[in-house]
Amino acid sequence: VALLGQFLELSFPYRITRKSPLLFLGLLWGTGILVISLVKFPLWALILMTVLFVLSGYLFFNVLFEEK
């Protein structure tokens, strides 16, 4: 959708002014679900999935809260 918006040169004002406590609650919930789901995996898979989860969370956070 973002690429299509750039292609069509459409924009809309989207500004998050403050971080909600729900964001941190959601991160805590997501981390808990991740930990519970990874109990039976081998160690190398745990490390790989955790790194990928953290990287995707970081990218998602930057996309949502990027200041231009």
N, C-alpha and C positions, 0 to 999 in steps of 0.2 A: 504494500500500500504506500509506503514511504517513497519507494522508487517511482511508482506511478505518479504520485503527487509532484515529485521533482521533475519528471518528464513533462507533465502537463503544466508545470510552473504554477501550481496551486499552493497556497499556504493558509494557515489559520493560526490565530494567537493561542499558544499553548504554554502556559507558564505555571509552574508549581512554586508557590511562594514559601511554603514551609513543609517540613518533613513530618508526616503524621506518625503517631505512635503505632498505627496499624501497619506501617511499613516494617518496623522493627519486630512487631509481633509476627508478621508474615515471614520474615527472614528466620526467626526462631522456629516457627512451625515447619518451614521448609527444611531447615537443618535437621530437626527432629525426625521428620519423615525420611530424609536421606539416611540418617544413622540407622534407623530401624530397618530400612530396606536393604542395607548393605551388610547385615550380620553374617550371612552365609557365603559371601564372596571371598575369593582368595585375596591375599594382601595386595598384590600388584594391581588388581582390578579396583580395590578400594581406593588406593592412592590415585590412580588414573581418574576414576569417576569423581572423587572429591576435588581434584585439581580442576577438572572440566566444569564442575558445578560452581566452584568459586570464581573461575574466569567468566563464565556466562553470567553469573550474578553481578560481577563487577561491570561488565559491559552493559547489562540491563540498567544498572544504577546510573552509569554515565549517560545513557541515552535519555533516561527520565529526568535527570537533574542537571543536564548540561546548561550552562549559562552562556549565552551568545552575546 
